[in-house]
Amino acid sequence: MKGNPEERAIALGQYVAETGATVRNAAMRFGISKSTVHKDLTQRLKRQNRALYN
């Protein structure tokens, strides 16, 4: 899932919240790098969906 970064950040946040996955697990599941997962979860998700970020 490489598409829209904002949508990807929300999908990653939901996946991690529901499964308790690590950054490494999420990266493998979504087919993206660990650094992209980290950036999505720490920067993009914070701007897009503060409740999910918390």
C-alpha positions in Angstrom: 0.0 0.0 0.0 2.0 3.0 -1.2 -0.8 5.4 -2.3 -1.8 8.5 -0.4 0.5 9.1 2.6 -2.3 10.5 4.8 -4.6 7.5 4.1 -1.6 5.1 4.7 -0.8 6.8 8.0 -4.4 6.2 9.3 -4.4 2.6 8.0 -1.1 2.0 9.7 -2.3 3.6 13.0 -5.4 1.4 13.0 -3.4 -1.7 12.2 -0.9 -1.1 15.0 -3.7 -0.2 17.5 -5.7 -3.3 16.7 -2.9 -5.8 16.5 -0.2 -4.4 18.6 2.2 -4.8 15.7 5.8 -3.5 15.8 7.1 -1.1 13.2 8.9 -4.0 11.6 5.7 -6.1 11.4 3.7 -3.2 10.0 6.4 -2.5 7.4 6.3 -6.1 6.2 2.5 -6.2 6.2 2.2 -2.9 4.1 5.2 -3.5 1.9 7.0 -0.3 2.9 10.2 0.6 4.8 10.4 0.8 8.5 11.4 4.4 8.3 8.3 5.2 6.3 6.2 3.5 8.9 7.9 5.4 11.7 7.4 8.8 9.9 3.8 8.0 9.1 3.0 7.1 12.7 5.0 9.9 14.4 4.4 12.8 12.0 1.6 12.3 9.6 -0.8 10.5 11.9 -0.3 13.2 14.6 -1.6 15.8 12.1 -4.3 13.6 10.5 -6.0 11.9 13.4 -4.8 13.0 16.9 -7.1 10.6 18.7 -5.7 7.6 17.0 -2.2 9.0 17.5 -2.7 9.1 21.2 
